[in-house]
């Protein structure tokens, strides 16, 4: 399983959660606490996306272990952003590697990360993917389940659909098509942060207007709350809403 984190709130550097915290994303690369999906490290690439002065996010990705990159620590310390997503990848057996397979994925003003896998890939997702424009499929960054999930989500977001309902509905559709999939998402456009816990863990920490989502708590300090399995959590301006999900209907 991969690991990821997302932040929304007053501008801050991503360096603390990614590199400096006691159980930072860097540490989760080589010493994760919960690899229930298999594997022992998350060394198949990484990515960091953040919002700067423009309307669209900036992204830095590499298809190598996070610990081997000498540029990102300095880069992360130079950034102060009100929203960012970072991820480290443990590639699923049979999936291609490379920078294009690393989260976060981008499109317009959005950043997206998927921690998990689609069961029965690619056959199980063929019917849903077949509804996408052919050009979208031909221009995927990588032929992976995560990239297809992002294409399905992005199409609806670009049509102006609500991100919370869109994420919930996509999880319901994929679970019906591929039961037992691991569908743990992070999504932000700099104004809302959406996360899901679907067969894997997600924890949340709220401090005033600052909200941090992480696959694993970054330290042992109080304030972390675990999102229940099969739930969605949405944050706006420090307010957090937790919503149950199921495969029969999206948001109750």
C-alpha positions as CSV (number, residue, x, y, z in Angstrom):
1,X,0.0,0.0,0.0
2,X,1.1,3.6,-0.6
3,X,1.1,6.4,1.9
4,X,-0.2,9.9,1.5
5,X,-1.1,13.1,3.3
6,X,-3.0,16.3,2.6
7,X,-3.1,19.7,4.2
8,X,-5.5,22.6,4.1
9,X,-5.2,25.8,6.2
10,X,-3.0,28.8,6.8
11,X,0.2,28.7,4.6
12,X,2.9,26.4,6.0
13,X,5.9,24.5,4.6
14,X,5.3,20.8,3.6
15,X,8.7,20.0,5.0
16,X,7.5,19.3,8.6
17,X,4.9,16.6,7.7
18,X,7.0,15.2,4.8
19,X,10.4,15.2,6.4
20,X,10.6,16.5,10.0
21,X,7.8,14.9,12.0
22,X,8.7,11.8,14.2
23,X,6.6,9.6,11.8
24,X,6.9,11.7,8.7
25,X,6.0,10.6,5.2
26,X,9.8,10.0,4.7
27,X,9.8,7.6,7.6
28,X,6.6,5.9,6.3
29,X,8.5,5.3,3.1
30,X,10.9,2.8,4.8
31,X,9.2,2.0,8.2
32,X,5.4,2.1,7.7
33,X,3.3,0.9,10.6
34,X,0.4,-0.6,8.6
35,X,1.1,-2.4,5.3
36,X,-2.1,-4.5,5.3
37,X,-2.1,-4.6,1.5
38,X,1.3,-6.2,1.3
39,X,4.9,-5.1,0.9
40,X,7.2,-3.6,3.4
41,X,8.3,-0.3,1.9
42,X,6.9,2.5,-0.2
43,X,9.9,3.0,-2.5
44,X,8.4,3.1,-6.0
45,X,8.3,6.8,-6.3
46,X,6.9,9.9,-4.7
47,X,5.3,13.2,-5.4
48,X,4.4,16.6,-3.8
49,X,1.9,19.0,-5.2
50,X,1.0,22.4,-3.8
51,X,-0.7,25.7,-4.6
52,X,1.3,28.8,-5.2
53,X,0.4,32.2,-6.7
54,X,-1.4,30.8,-9.8
55,X,-4.8,29.0,-10.0
56,X,-3.3,25.6,-10.8
57,X,-1.1,23.6,-8.5
58,X,2.7,23.0,-8.9
59,X,3.9,19.4,-8.8
60,X,7.3,17.7,-8.2
61,X,7.5,13.9,-8.8
62,X,10.2,11.3,-9.2
63,X,10.1,7.5,-9.8
64,X,12.7,6.8,-7.1
65,X,12.5,6.3,-3.3
66,X,11.9,9.6,-1.4
67,X,15.0,9.0,0.7
68,X,17.2,9.1,-2.4
69,X,16.1,12.6,-3.6
70,X,18.4,15.4,-2.5
71,X,16.4,18.2,-4.0
72,X,12.9,17.9,-2.5
73,X,14.0,18.6,1.1
74,X,15.3,22.0,0.1
75,X,12.4,22.7,-2.2
76,X,9.8,21.8,0.4
77,X,11.4,24.2,2.9
78,X,11.2,27.0,0.4
79,X,7.5,26.5,-0.1
80,X,4.7,28.0,2.0
81,X,1.3,26.9,0.8
82,X,-2.3,26.8,2.1
83,X,-2.9,23.4,0.5
84,X,-0.7,20.5,-0.5
85,X,-0.7,16.7,-1.1
86,X,2.2,14.4,-0.8
87,X,2.5,10.7,-1.5
88,X,4.9,7.8,-1.6
89,X,4.2,4.8,-3.8
90,X,4.3,1.0,-3.3
91,X,3.5,-0.2,-6.8
92,X,1.0,-3.0,-7.2
93,X,2.5,-6.1,-8.8
94,X,1.9,-6.0,-12.5
95,X,1.4,-2.2,-12.6
96,X,3.9,-0.1,-14.6
97,X,6.4,2.1,-12.8
98,X,7.7,5.5,-13.7
99,X,7.0,9.1,-12.8
100,X,3.6,9.1,-14.5
101,X,2.4,6.5,-12.1
102,X,3.2,8.6,-9.0
103,X,0.7,10.7,-7.2
104,X,-0.4,13.3,-6.9
105,X,-2.2,13.5,-10.2
106,X,-3.3,16.9,-11.5
107,X,-5.9,18.4,-13.7
108,X,-7.0,22.0,-13.8
109,X,-7.0,23.2,-10.2
110,X,-7.1,19.8,-8.6
111,X,-4.6,17.5,-6.9
112,X,-5.5,13.8,-6.4
113,X,-3.9,10.8,-4.7
114,X,-5.1,7.1,-4.5
115,X,-3.7,4.8,-1.9
116,X,-4.9,1.3,-2.8
117,X,-5.8,-0.9,-5.7
118,X,-8.7,-1.9,-7.9
119,X,-9.4,-5.7,-7.7
120,X,-9.5,-7.5,-11.0
121,X,-7.7,-4.7,-12.8
122,X,-8.0,-4.0,-15.7
123,X,-11.1,-6.1,-16.6
124,X,-13.1,-5.0,-13.6
125,X,-12.8,-1.3,-14.5
126,X,-13.3,-1.7,-18.3
127,X,-17.0,-0.8,-18.3
128,X,-16.5,2.4,-16.3
129,X,-13.4,3.4,-18.2
130,X,-15.2,2.8,-21.5
131,X,-17.5,5.7,-20.8
132,X,-14.6,8.1,-20.9
133,X,-13.7,10.0,-24.1
134,X,-11.2,8.0,-26.1
135,X,-8.7,10.9,-26.0
136,X,-8.8,10.8,-22.2
137,X,-7.7,7.2,-22.2
138,X,-5.1,7.7,-24.8
139,X,-3.5,10.5,-22.8
140,X,-3.3,8.9,-19.4
141,X,-0.1,9.6,-17.6
142,X,0.3,5.8,-16.9
143,X,-1.8,2.7,-17.6
144,X,-2.6,2.2,-13.9
145,X,-5.8,1.8,-11.9
146,X,-5.0,5.1,-10.1
147,X,-4.7,7.0,-13.4
148,X,-8.0,5.7,-14.6
149,X,-9.7,6.5,-11.3
150,X,-8.4,10.0,-11.6
151,X,-9.6,10.3,-15.2
152,X,-13.1,9.2,-14.1
153,X,-13.1,11.7,-11.2
154,X,-11.6,14.6,-13.2
155,X,-14.2,14.4,-16.0
156,X,-17.0,15.0,-13.4
157,X,-15.1,17.7,-11.6
158,X,-14.5,19.6,-14.8
159,X,-18.2,19.4,-15.4
160,X,-18.8,21.3,-12.2
161,X,-20.0,18.5,-10.0
162,X,-19.6,18.7,-6.2
163,X,-16.3,17.0,-5.1
164,X,-17.8,15.3,-2.1
165,X,-20.6,13.7,-3.9
166,X,-18.4,12.9,-6.9
167,X,-15.9,11.1,-4.8
168,X,-18.5,9.2,-2.8
169,X,-20.3,8.1,-6.0
170,X,-17.1,7.0,-7.7
171,X,-16.2,4.8,-4.8
172,X,-19.7,3.2,-4.9
173,X,-19.4,2.6,-8.6
174,X,-15.9,1.0,-8.4
175,X,-16.9,-1.1,-5.4
176,X,-19.8,-2.5,-7.3
177,X,-17.7,-3.2,-10.3
178,X,-14.6,-4.5,-8.4
179,X,-15.6,-5.7,-4.9
180,X,-12.9,-5.6,-2.3
181,X,-11.0,-2.7,-3.9
182,X,-8.9,-0.4,-1.7
183,X,-10.1,3.1,-2.5
184,X,-8.4,5.6,-0.2
185,X,-8.5,9.0,-1.9
186,X,-7.2,12.5,-1.2
187,X,-8.5,15.4,-3.3
188,X,-8.1,19.2,-3.0
189,X,-8.4,22.3,-5.1
190,X,-7.0,24.6,-2.3
191,X,-10.4,25.4,-0.9
192,X,-11.7,21.9,0.1
193,X,-9.9,18.8,1.1
194,X,-11.6,15.4,0.7
195,X,-10.3,12.1,2.0
196,X,-11.7,8.6,2.1
197,X,-11.0,5.5,4.3
198,X,-12.1,2.5,2.3
199,X,-10.4,-0.7,3.5
200,X,-7.4,1.2,4.8
201,X,-6.6,3.8,7.4
202,X,-6.8,7.6,7.4
203,X,-6.3,9.9,10.4
204,X,-7.2,13.6,10.8
205,X,-5.7,16.3,12.9
206,X,-7.4,19.7,13.3
207,X,-5.7,22.7,14.9
208,X,-7.7,25.9,14.4
209,X,-8.1,26.5,10.7
210,X,-5.4,23.9,9.9
211,X,-6.5,20.4,8.9
212,X,-4.1,17.6,8.1
213,X,-5.0,14.2,6.7
214,X,-2.5,11.3,6.8
215,X,-2.5,7.6,6.2
216,X,-0.7,7.2,9.5
217,X,-0.4,9.8,12.3
218,X,2.8,11.8,12.0
219,X,3.5,11.7,15.8
220,X,2.1,10.3,19.1
221,X,0.8,13.7,20.2
222,X,-2.9,14.0,21.1
223,X,-5.3,15.4,18.6
224,X,-5.3,12.7,15.9
225,X,-8.6,11.1,15.1
226,X,-9.0,8.0,13.0
227,X,-11.6,8.1,10.2
228,X,-13.8,5.1,10.4
229,X,-13.5,2.6,7.6
230,X,-15.9,3.2,4.7
231,X,-16.2,6.9,5.6
232,X,-15.5,10.1,3.8
233,X,-14.1,13.2,5.5
234,X,-14.3,16.7,4.0
235,X,-12.6,19.8,5.4
236,X,-13.3,23.5,4.6
237,X,-11.8,26.4,6.6
238,X,-11.1,24.2,9.6
239,X,-14.6,22.6,9.7
240,X,-14.5,18.9,9.2
241,X,-17.5,16.7,8.2
242,X,-17.4,12.9,8.4
243,X,-19.8,11.0,6.1
244,X,-20.5,7.3,5.9
245,X,-20.2,5.6,2.5
246,X,-21.5,2.3,1.0
247,X,-21.6,0.6,-2.3
248,X,-25.4,1.0,-2.8
249,X,-25.6,4.7,-2.4
250,X,-23.0,7.4,-2.2
251,X,-23.9,10.1,0.4
252,X,-26.9,9.3,2.6
